[in-house]
């Protein structure tokens, strides 16, 4: 990516360093400018999506070639940078690394056990020859060969530890296990967490020597390996159970990561907000209200509570919303989803930012 040079990388690093120290004076605002033409020939291969990720007939080299073409159609402005995500293997792909079957469809990917076992019989082990672990690693290897670290290859969506465990037990089965076999659940949590970090470290080992930076599926840039943690399963449990089965794992996992964040997904998880805010090791929280009526509600109170606890908060890029929140929250505390523009609309987008008091 010749258009993103050493000067651009250094500017990006400095902006994020200031932002993490609450000294940037504004939110993080990535801007991607999409062009109609590229300086390379069009790739004939499929995009990296759920179906192509799960199709072993599509090679990692082909997927990377198409990703390279797509990147060539983008100019990176503001806090944007060359980045690819590999979450197309599905949320919680570590379940596949541990032996679950991977089912890819156009809209999503999910995982089921080859044989559903009682939790007492579940034991998780590392398999270096696992076909999905190998496929994911091969994409990173191909990407590093293509870009030599000049594109940030974000960590694949390994998933939340209890979410991974629920793939083996089903959500209903795991809910019963919390009551009937709490010690076995905690044993499985420890086993999965250990292997989770083995996958995390091995993938980062592929890219770390040349990488210009690191990220995860949320897109936040970092100079060291980072991740956005989650536990979608906790939507269904009490806060007492959260503090027993989720909180301790989040705390120890966050302690091993650079600037870790937490994905708080849906109104059911607001029950655990205060517990999450007490985890000092977490740098920020991505609050997602979910679809339907909740999406349209005013959640500025939640965003303000997150910022008051000293944690970064993630917001959708909407100028009016940013302007309103900046009266409640320092700009340094916000990460925005950013702007998708075309060359003709970029000047107007930048002018809108100036109007609300933000200059990039």
N, C-alpha and C positions, 0 to 999 in steps of 0.2 A: 504494500500500500504506500506507494511513493508520495502520495499527496499528504500523508500524515507522517511528518518527519520528526527528527529528534527535538526540534524546537517545540513542536506541538505536544509531544509526550511530556517534555519538561513542564510546559505550561499546565497541562492536565494534572500532573503530579502535584504541582504547587497549589493549584486551586483546591484539590481534594485535601491536601494537608491543612490548608487554612480552614476549610470547611469542617474537618474533623475537630479542629481546635476552636471552632466557633468564631473565627476571625475573617471569614470570607466576606461577610456583610450582605449576603444574598443567598437564595436557595441554589441548589444544583439544578441546572436547566440544560439537558442535552438537546441539541437541535440536529436533526438529520435532514439534509436537503437531497431529495430524490430526483435524479436526472433521467432523461429519456434515452440517452445514448451512453455508451461506454467506450473506453480506450482498448478493450479486448473483445475478442469474438464471443458471441453468446454461447453459453454452455447448453448442450443438449440433454443434460442429466436432470433428474428430479431434485426439487427442493428438499432440504432436510425437514421432513414433517413426520407425523406419527406413522403413516403407512410406509414411507421410504426408510425410516429408521428401523422398522421391524421387518423389512424385506431384505433377506440376506443375499438376494440376487443383485441388489444395488450396492456397489462396492464403496468403502470409505473414500477412495480416491475420487470416484465420481461425485459423491456428495460434497467433498471439499472443493472440487472444481466448480460446482454450481454455486457454492457459498462465495467463492472468490469472485465469480461474475456478479453476484448480487451486491457484494461490497463495492465493486467497481462502479456501481450506479449511484453511490452515496457520497456526498461531501459531509464532513463532520465539523459542526460549528458549535460554539459555546462549550458545553461540557461533554459533548458527544465524542466518541472515539471508535475506532474499528473494533468490532465486538461480534462474536457469534455465540449463540446459546445452543446447548445440546439437550434441552429439556424435552425434545421430541421423543425421547425414549420412555417418557412417562414419568409422572410424579411418583417417586418412591421406587426408582429402577433398581435400587439395592436389593429389593425383594427378588428380582430376576437374577441378580448376581448370586443370591443365596439359594437359588433352586426353583423359584416359582416360574410358571409358564408365563410368557409375555404375549398379550393379545393386543395387536395394533389394529385400530380402525381409523377411519378418516378423521373423526372428531376427537378421539382420545386413545389412550393405552391403559390397560389395567393388567393385574397380575393375579394368578390363582395357583394354589399348590398342586403339585403332581399328585400328592396324596395328603389329605387333611389328617393331621395327627393331633392327639390330645396334647395340651401344653406341656405336660410332664415328659412327653416323648420328643419334644422339639429341642434340637441341639443344632447350633449354627456353626458351620465350619467354612474356612476359606477354600475356594476351588480356583486355582490359577487357570484352569482350562475352560471355565464357564464361558459359553459362547457369547453371552451378552456383555460380560465384562471385557472379553477380548475385542468385541466389535466396537465398544465405546472407546477403549484404549487405542484401537487402530485409527479411529477418526482423529484423535489428538496427535498421534504420530504423523498422519498424513498432513494435518494442518500445520504442524511445526515444520515439516519438510517444505510446504508451500510458502509459508509466511515468515519463517525464521523468527517467530515471536512478535512480529509487528502487527499482529491481530490478537486481541485478548480472547482466548478460548475459555469461556466461562465454565465453571464446574457443572457437570450434569446434575439433574435433579435427583439426588440420592434419596431424598425423602425424610420424613420424621420417623423416629425410632418406633413409636407405637403404631404409626401408619404402616410401616413395614411389617411389624408383627401381626397386625390385623389382616394383612394379605394372606398369611398362613393360617389364621384362626377364624377369619371372617369378623366383621365388626361385632355382630351379635355374640359370637363365641368368645371374643376377647372381653366384652363387657361382663359376661358371666365369670370369666377367669379372674377378673379384678376382685370379685367377691369370694370366689371359691378357692383360688390358688394364687394369692397375692405374691407369695415368695417366689413362685415359679415365673410369674410375670416379671418381677424384678431381675431374676436370673437371666431371662431372655433379653430384657432391656440391656443388661450389661454386655451380653454376648454380641448383640447386634451393634451396640455403640462401638465396641472394640473393632469389629469388622468394618463398620461405617468409616472409621478413621483410617483403616488400612486402605480401603478403596480411595478415599480422599487423598491420602498421602501418595499413593502410587500414581494416580492421575496427575497430581501436581509435579511429581518427579519427572514426568515426561516433558513438561513445559517450562519448569522453573529456571533452567540454565539460560534460556534466551528470552523468556517472557518479558514484555514491557509492562506487565501488570496482571492482575487477577480479578475475577469477579464470579458471580453466581447468576442464577436465572433472573434475579431482580435487577441486574445491570449496574449496581454500584461498583465503582472502580476502587481498587486497592493495590498497593505496592507489595502486599504479602497475601498468602492464601486466605481467603475469606469465604463466608457462606451466610445464607439467610435460613435460619432454623425454623422448624414448624412442627405442629402436631395437630393435624386436622381432626384426628380421633378425639381430641379433648373437647370438641364441641358437645360430645354426648355424655360427659362425666361431670361430677360435682367438683367444686374447688378443693375440697378435702382430698379427693382422689388425684386431682391435678398436682397438688403439692406433694403427694406420695409417689406417683408414678411418672410424672412429666417434669416437674420443676427441678429436681436434683440432676436429672440427665441434661436438661437445658443449661444449667449452671456449669457443669463440668465440660460440656461440649463447647460452650461459648468461651470458656477460659483457654481453649486450645486454638482459637481462631483470631484472626486480625479483624477488628471492627465488626463483630458479628451482629446480625439483625434477627428479628423474629417476625414471622408471617402470621398475623392475627386475623383469621379468616372467618367472618360471619358473626352475627350478633350473639350467637351462643357462646362464643369465646370471650365476649366482654366480661363474662363472669370471672374470668381469670386475669383480667387486665392488671389489677393491683399486684397479683402474685408475680406476673411477668415484669412489672416495673421495679420490683424489688431485687431482680437479678442484676446486680451491678455490672456483671461481665457483658451484658447486652448493650450495644451502642444505640440501637434504635428499634422502632416497631413499624411494620407495614400493616396498617389497619385497612381491611377490605370488608365493606359492609355486605357484599353479596348482591345478587341480582334481585329484581322485583322492587317492591315499594321501599325497602330499606336503602336501596341505592340512591334514591332521590332525597332522602332525609338530610338534614343539616347535622353533620358529625363534627363540627368545629370544636365542640366541647371535649370530645374524645381526643382530637388532635392536640388541643391545648393541654389536656391532662398529661399526655405523653411528653410534650415539650417541657412542662413544669417539672416533670420527674428527671429532666436532664437528658432525655433521649431524643434522637432524631425521629422525625415522622415523615411518612411518604404520602404524597398527595397527587391527585390527577392534575395535569396541566390545564388550568382554566384561569385566564388572567383575572377575572373578577373574583374567583375563589382565592387566588393567591393574594390579591390586594386585601381582601377581607381578613385572611388569616394572618397577614403580616402586621395587622393591628393587634393581634392576640399573641403571636409567636414570633420570635426573632427569625429573620430570613435564614440565618445559619442553621436553624434546626430543621429545615425542610429539604426533602429530595423530591423533585417532580418527575413525572413520567416523560416530560419533555415535549418537543414539537416535531411533527413531521411536516416538512414544507417542500415546495418546489422552488427553483430559482426565482420565478416571477413573484412568489408570495413572501420570500424571505425578508425583503426590506420592511414590509408591513408588519411582519411578526416582530422584528427587532424594534420597530417604532412603538408597538403595543407594549413591549417590555419597558421601554423608556418612560412611557406614559404612567406606568404603575411604579416607577422608581427603581427599575433594575437595568443596569448596563453591564453587558458581558465583556 
